Amino acid sequence: MKKINVGIIGLGRAGQMHLHNLMTLPEVNIIQLADVFIDKFSDKLHDLGFDNLTTDYHDLLNNPEIDTVFVFTSTDTHEQIVTDAAKAGKNIFCEKPLSMNTIERASLNVLKEVKKNGVKLQMGFNRRMDPQFRDIYTQVRNGNIGTPQIVKITSRDPDLLPHDLIQRIGGLLFDFTMHDFDMARYMMNSNISEVYAKGGTLIDPTLKDIDDIDTLALVLQFENGAYGLIDNSRKAVYGYDQRVEVFGSKGMLKAENVSQSTVELYNSANKIEKKPLPIFVQRYHEAYIAEMKAFINSLIENNPVVATGEDVIMAQRAAIAAQESMKTGKPVKVNTHFSLD
């Protein structure tokens, strides 16, 4: 069996989850781990059998044993780390987005560096690999609902995030809604050409202090003329709310919430069913593993990656347009042309 020698950069909340998932893949040989706060995790990492630890990710990039790096740091570091990794000739998996900058030139320069050095880059749009959403995607592509006309996406977190974390990973649009922009484009097989957004602080007014929102409603138009509707909230008291629906000329496909049980109780008083799963780690457990497997397979078999640099640029453009739309109160056009030339 061919092995991929891996270095992992970033061991925070997402990094710890991804580390444990990567440990389950026999094709992955984890060589070295990096985090600026590595001392906080060193005892736990030693217990897992990892002794090659560093606070400087450049140590991984300079390690000739490592051919692939996984980047799970905060969003504000992604562009620099991916650029450095590409220059070092490493294949790269990077959590989305590539940037929370409203000027995309820097992200395009990163992708140019990736192309120039002939390495692979996969972005962490894990929801593409969720079994339910993948099933809808496949059925839409197979024509089971005819021509897709409307996609509806609901994404609601179970609780608020600390302000300092939001500032490092991006506000609601660049961190949370980024997944939805990608999912909408993925389902409709068409670029988003216009965004109309309304957002505010209906839950935590102090988010205004960091120029963020907690409640968002979006109307999208696609290049092919179809439409999209997205609603987001930072606090759904009943759990992690994730639903997708695609409506077409011959029918509809819908993925409801995932819970710990499909058992429902019906009696004369009411109907009782389990709440949705509590947080993203449980809800998308299969998807996170599947995206890692897909990336490793793309390296071993030299297949295309499942989420490219172009995909992340298109999602970022939609987020930038939504931000502008909220400020102006008007729909904003999105550039659908992509080129690194």
C-alpha positions as CSV (number, residue, x, y, z in Angstrom):
1,M,0.0,0.0,0.0
2,K,1.3,3.4,-1.0
3,K,1.7,5.8,2.0
4,I,1.4,9.5,2.0
5,N,3.8,11.2,4.5
6,V,1.9,14.0,6.2
7,G,2.5,17.0,8.3
8,I,-0.3,18.7,10.2
9,I,-0.4,22.5,10.8
10,G,-2.9,23.7,13.4
11,L,-4.2,21.6,16.3
12,G,-7.1,23.7,17.6
13,R,-10.7,22.6,17.7
14,A,-10.8,21.5,14.0
15,G,-7.2,20.4,14.0
16,Q,-7.7,17.9,16.8
17,M,-10.8,16.4,15.1
18,H,-9.0,16.1,11.8
19,L,-5.9,14.6,13.5
20,H,-8.0,11.7,14.9
21,N,-9.7,11.2,11.6
22,L,-6.4,11.0,9.7
23,M,-5.1,8.5,12.2
24,T,-7.8,6.1,11.1
25,L,-6.6,6.1,7.4
26,P,-4.0,3.4,6.7
27,E,-2.6,5.3,3.7
28,V,-1.6,8.2,5.9
29,N,1.8,8.3,7.8
30,I,1.8,11.3,10.1
31,I,5.4,12.5,10.4
32,Q,5.2,15.9,12.3
33,L,2.8,18.2,14.0
34,A,2.9,22.0,14.3
35,D,1.0,24.6,16.3
36,V,2.1,27.9,17.8
37,F,0.6,26.6,21.1
38,I,1.9,23.1,20.7
39,D,3.0,23.0,24.4
40,K,-0.7,23.1,25.4
41,F,-1.3,19.8,23.6
42,S,2.0,18.1,24.0
43,D,1.0,15.6,26.7
44,K,-2.1,14.6,24.8
45,L,-0.1,14.2,21.6
46,H,2.6,12.2,23.3
47,D,-0.1,9.8,24.6
48,L,-1.2,9.4,21.0
49,G,2.3,8.5,20.0
50,F,3.5,11.8,18.4
51,D,6.8,13.1,19.5
52,N,7.9,15.1,16.5
53,L,6.3,18.4,17.5
54,T,7.1,22.0,16.7
55,T,5.8,25.6,17.1
56,D,7.0,26.6,13.7
57,Y,5.2,25.2,10.6
58,H,8.3,26.0,8.5
59,D,9.9,23.0,10.1
60,L,7.3,20.8,8.4
61,L,7.9,22.5,5.1
62,N,11.6,22.0,5.4
63,N,11.2,18.3,6.3
64,P,12.1,16.3,3.2
65,E,10.2,13.3,4.5
66,I,6.9,15.2,4.3
67,D,5.2,15.4,0.9
68,T,1.7,16.7,2.0
69,V,0.5,19.2,4.6
70,F,-2.9,19.7,6.2
71,V,-3.7,23.2,7.2
72,F,-6.1,23.6,10.1
73,T,-5.1,27.0,11.4
74,S,-7.3,30.1,11.7
75,T,-8.4,31.6,8.5
76,D,-6.2,34.7,8.8
77,T,-3.2,32.5,8.3
78,H,-4.3,30.4,5.4
79,E,-3.0,32.5,2.5
80,Q,0.5,32.7,3.8
81,I,0.8,29.1,4.9
82,V,-0.6,27.7,1.6
83,T,1.8,30.0,-0.3
84,D,4.8,28.8,1.7
85,A,3.7,25.1,1.3
86,A,3.3,25.4,-2.4
87,K,6.8,27.0,-2.7
88,A,8.1,24.1,-0.7
89,G,6.6,21.7,-3.2
90,K,4.1,20.1,-0.7
91,N,0.6,19.0,-1.7
92,I,-1.9,20.9,0.5
93,F,-5.3,20.3,2.1
94,C,-6.6,23.6,3.6
95,E,-9.7,24.3,5.6
96,K,-12.0,26.8,3.9
97,P,-11.9,29.6,3.2
98,L,-8.6,30.6,1.8
99,S,-9.1,34.2,3.0
100,M,-11.6,36.5,4.7
101,N,-10.1,39.5,2.8
102,T,-12.6,41.4,0.7
103,I,-9.9,41.9,-2.0
104,E,-9.4,38.6,-3.8
105,R,-6.1,39.4,-5.5
106,A,-4.1,37.8,-2.7
107,S,-6.0,34.6,-2.9
108,L,-5.5,34.4,-6.7
109,N,-1.8,34.9,-6.1
110,V,-1.8,31.9,-3.8
111,L,-3.5,29.8,-6.4
112,K,-1.0,30.9,-9.0
113,E,1.8,29.8,-6.7
114,V,0.0,26.4,-6.3
115,K,-0.2,26.1,-10.1
116,K,3.3,27.2,-10.7
117,N,4.8,24.6,-8.4
118,G,2.6,21.8,-9.7
119,V,1.2,20.7,-6.3
120,K,-2.4,19.7,-5.5
121,L,-4.6,21.9,-3.3
122,Q,-7.9,20.7,-1.9
123,M,-10.1,23.0,0.0
124,G,-12.1,21.8,3.0
125,F,-15.7,22.0,1.7
126,N,-16.6,18.9,3.6
127,R,-20.3,19.1,3.0
128,R,-19.8,18.1,-0.6
129,M,-18.9,14.7,0.8
130,D,-21.8,14.3,3.3
131,P,-23.7,11.1,2.3
132,Q,-27.2,12.8,2.2
133,F,-26.0,15.9,0.3
134,R,-24.0,13.8,-2.1
135,D,-27.1,11.7,-2.8
136,I,-29.0,14.8,-3.7
137,Y,-26.2,16.0,-5.9
138,T,-26.0,12.7,-7.8
139,Q,-29.8,12.6,-8.3
140,V,-29.8,16.1,-9.6
141,R,-27.0,15.3,-12.0
142,N,-28.9,12.2,-13.1
143,G,-31.9,14.3,-14.0
144,N,-34.2,12.8,-11.4
145,I,-36.0,16.1,-10.8
146,G,-35.6,17.5,-14.2
147,T,-34.0,21.0,-14.5
148,P,-33.1,22.4,-11.1
149,Q,-34.8,25.7,-10.5
150,I,-34.5,26.6,-6.8
151,V,-32.1,25.4,-4.1
152,K,-32.9,26.2,-0.4
153,I,-30.3,25.8,2.3
154,T,-30.8,26.2,6.1
155,S,-27.7,26.4,8.3
156,R,-28.0,27.2,12.0
157,D,-25.4,26.8,14.7
158,P,-26.4,25.7,18.1
159,D,-24.6,28.4,20.0
160,L,-22.6,31.7,19.7
161,L,-18.8,31.7,19.3
162,P,-16.4,33.9,21.3
163,H,-15.7,37.3,19.6
164,D,-11.9,36.7,19.5
165,L,-12.4,33.4,17.6
166,I,-14.8,35.1,15.1
167,Q,-12.2,37.7,14.4
168,R,-9.6,35.1,13.6
169,I,-11.8,32.8,11.5
170,G,-14.0,35.3,9.8
171,G,-17.5,36.6,10.6
172,L,-20.7,34.8,9.7
173,L,-20.4,35.3,6.0
174,F,-16.7,34.2,5.6
175,D,-16.7,31.3,8.1
176,F,-20.2,29.9,8.3
177,T,-22.1,30.9,5.1
178,M,-19.1,30.1,3.0
179,H,-20.1,26.4,3.2
180,D,-23.6,27.4,1.9
181,F,-22.4,29.4,-1.0
182,D,-20.3,26.4,-2.1
183,M,-23.2,24.0,-1.5
184,A,-25.6,26.1,-3.5
185,R,-23.2,26.4,-6.5
186,Y,-22.4,22.6,-6.2
187,M,-26.0,21.6,-6.2
188,M,-27.0,23.8,-9.1
189,N,-23.9,23.2,-11.2
190,S,-23.8,26.9,-12.0
191,N,-21.9,30.0,-10.7
192,I,-23.6,32.5,-8.4
193,S,-24.1,35.6,-10.5
194,E,-26.0,37.9,-8.1
195,V,-26.5,38.1,-4.3
196,Y,-29.1,40.0,-2.3
197,A,-28.5,39.8,1.5
198,K,-30.2,41.0,4.7
199,G,-28.4,40.5,8.0
200,G,-28.5,41.7,11.6
201,T,-27.9,41.0,15.2
202,L,-31.2,39.6,16.5
203,I,-29.4,37.4,19.1
204,D,-26.2,39.1,20.3
205,P,-26.2,42.9,19.7
206,T,-22.5,43.1,20.9
207,L,-21.5,41.4,17.6
208,K,-21.9,44.9,16.1
209,D,-18.7,45.8,18.0
210,I,-16.7,43.5,15.7
211,D,-18.8,44.3,12.6
212,D,-20.5,40.9,12.5
213,I,-24.1,39.5,12.5
214,D,-25.9,36.5,13.9
215,T,-28.9,36.2,11.5
216,L,-28.8,36.2,7.7
217,A,-31.2,35.8,4.8
218,L,-29.9,35.5,1.2
219,V,-31.4,35.4,-2.3
220,L,-29.1,34.1,-5.0
221,Q,-29.3,34.1,-8.7
222,F,-27.2,31.7,-10.8
223,E,-25.6,32.0,-14.2
224,N,-28.1,29.5,-15.6
225,G,-31.1,31.6,-14.4
226,A,-32.0,29.5,-11.3
227,Y,-32.4,30.8,-7.8
228,G,-31.2,30.1,-4.3
229,L,-32.4,30.8,-0.8
230,I,-30.2,30.6,2.3
231,D,-31.0,31.3,5.9
232,N,-28.4,31.3,8.7
233,S,-28.5,31.8,12.5
234,R,-25.8,31.6,15.1
235,K,-28.1,30.1,17.7
236,A,-30.7,27.3,17.2
237,V,-31.7,26.3,20.7
238,Y,-32.7,22.8,19.5
239,G,-29.4,21.7,18.0
240,Y,-27.3,21.9,14.8
241,D,-29.8,22.6,12.0
242,Q,-28.6,21.6,8.5
243,R,-31.1,21.1,5.6
244,V,-30.9,21.2,1.8
245,E,-33.7,21.2,-0.7
246,V,-33.5,21.3,-4.5
247,F,-36.7,21.9,-6.5
248,G,-36.8,21.1,-10.2
249,S,-39.1,20.9,-13.2
250,K,-39.9,17.2,-12.5
251,G,-39.8,17.1,-8.7
252,M,-37.9,17.8,-5.5
253,L,-35.1,16.4,-3.4
254,K,-34.8,17.2,0.3
255,A,-32.3,16.3,3.0
256,E,-33.6,16.8,6.5
257,N,-31.7,17.2,9.8
258,V,-29.8,14.2,11.1
259,S,-30.5,13.1,14.7
260,Q,-29.3,10.3,16.9
261,S,-32.5,8.3,16.2
262,T,-35.1,8.0,13.5
263,V,-37.7,6.8,16.0
264,E,-40.7,9.2,16.4
265,L,-43.5,8.9,19.0
266,Y,-47.1,9.9,18.0
267,N,-49.9,10.0,20.6
268,S,-53.1,11.9,21.2
269,A,-51.2,14.8,22.8
270,N,-48.3,15.4,20.4
271,K,-45.5,14.1,18.2
272,I,-42.1,13.6,19.7
273,E,-38.8,13.1,17.8
274,K,-35.2,13.4,18.6
275,K,-33.4,16.8,18.3
276,P,-30.8,17.3,15.6
277,L,-27.3,16.3,16.4
278,P,-25.7,18.9,18.7
279,I,-22.6,20.2,16.8
280,F,-20.8,20.0,13.5
281,V,-18.3,17.3,14.7
282,Q,-21.0,14.7,15.0
283,R,-23.2,15.9,12.1
284,Y,-20.5,15.8,9.5
285,H,-18.3,13.0,11.0
286,E,-18.7,10.9,7.8
287,A,-18.2,13.8,5.5
288,Y,-14.9,14.9,7.3
289,I,-13.5,11.4,6.9
290,A,-14.7,11.1,3.3
291,E,-13.1,14.4,2.2
292,M,-9.8,13.2,3.7
293,K,-10.1,9.8,1.8
294,A,-10.9,11.7,-1.4
295,F,-7.9,13.9,-1.1
296,I,-5.5,11.0,-0.3
297,N,-7.0,9.1,-3.2
298,S,-6.4,12.1,-5.5
299,L,-2.7,12.0,-4.5
300,I,-2.3,8.3,-4.9
301,E,-4.3,7.9,-8.1
302,N,-3.6,11.4,-9.5
303,N,-7.3,12.2,-9.6
304,P,-8.8,15.7,-9.5
305,V,-9.6,17.0,-6.0
306,V,-13.2,17.4,-4.9
307,A,-13.0,21.1,-4.0
308,T,-10.6,23.3,-5.9
309,G,-9.1,26.7,-5.7
310,E,-11.7,27.9,-8.2
311,D,-14.4,26.6,-5.9
312,V,-13.1,28.6,-2.9
313,I,-12.7,31.8,-5.0
314,M,-16.3,31.6,-6.2
315,A,-17.6,31.1,-2.6
316,Q,-15.5,34.0,-1.4
317,R,-16.8,36.2,-4.2
318,A,-20.3,35.5,-3.1
319,A,-19.5,36.4,0.5
320,I,-17.9,39.7,-0.6
321,A,-21.0,40.4,-2.7
322,A,-23.3,39.6,0.3
323,Q,-21.3,41.9,2.5
324,E,-21.7,44.7,0.0
325,S,-25.4,44.0,-0.4
326,M,-26.0,44.3,3.3
327,K,-24.3,47.7,3.2
328,T,-26.1,49.1,0.2
329,G,-29.5,47.3,0.6
330,K,-29.3,46.3,-3.1
331,P,-28.5,43.1,-5.1
332,V,-24.9,42.9,-6.1
333,K,-23.5,41.2,-9.2
334,V,-20.8,38.5,-8.8
335,N,-18.0,38.0,-11.3
336,T,-18.4,34.5,-12.7
337,H,-15.2,34.4,-14.8
338,F,-12.2,32.6,-13.3
339,S,-8.7,32.7,-14.7
340,L,-5.2,32.5,-13.3
341,D,-3.7,33.8,-16.5
